[in-house]
Amino acid sequence: MMKLSVYSRMMVSFHEGWDELQRERPSINNLMLNLVLPFSLLPAAMILYAGHVNGTYYAPQVPVERWDGAALLFLLAELATVPLMAWVLQQIAGSKQIAASFHDSFVLAASAALPLWLSSLVLLVPNLAFNLVGALFGLFGAFAMLYHGLPVMFGTDEDIESLDLAYSAISVGGAAWAILMALVLLPLFGNL
C-alpha cells in the first residue's frame, strides 16, 4: 500500500501515485482492508468526538446516545458508498463509450474518498464556519483526485474528457455525500 504522502501528490499530478496504483493493481479486498475501512473509521470517530465533547455546541437538545447511533450509521453508509461509487464511475464511463473495469473504478472511488475522510478532522474545532470550509476542501480534494486519476485508471485524455467525467462523477458523489450527511442529521434531530 502506498504512503499517505503519495496520495496528497495524486491531487495535483496525472501520474504520481496513479501510475503506481495502475501498475501494482491492489486487490479490492486489500483496498477495503487497508484504505477504505481504516479511513472510514475516521469520520465516524470524529462524529463521536463532536457529539461527546462538543455536542451541546452543535445540537444542545440532542442526547449523546444519538451521536453514537449517527456515527455507526455513517460508518456503515460510508463502507457501502465506496463500491457504489465504483459502480457509478463504471456506468458513467460506459455511457461515454469508455471501457472501465470495476477494479479500476474501485481504485479511483477509494482514492477519491480519502480527502473527504480526512476533512472530518475539522470536527476537532467546534466552529460551524470552519467545519463547512473543511468539508468544501474535502469535496474539492475528491474532485481533484477524480480529475487526475481518470486518465491513468480509465485511459482518458488529460484534458476535456477527464474533466467531463470528473464533473459527472463529483455530481453523483456530491449527492451521495449529501445523503450521508442526512444520515447523520436524521438520527440526531429526528423526533426531538
Summary of the structure (lengths in Angstrom):
residues: 192
radius of gyration: 17.1
end to end distance: 44.5
largest distance: 51.9
contacts: 620
relative contact order: 0.15
helix: 82%
strand: 0%
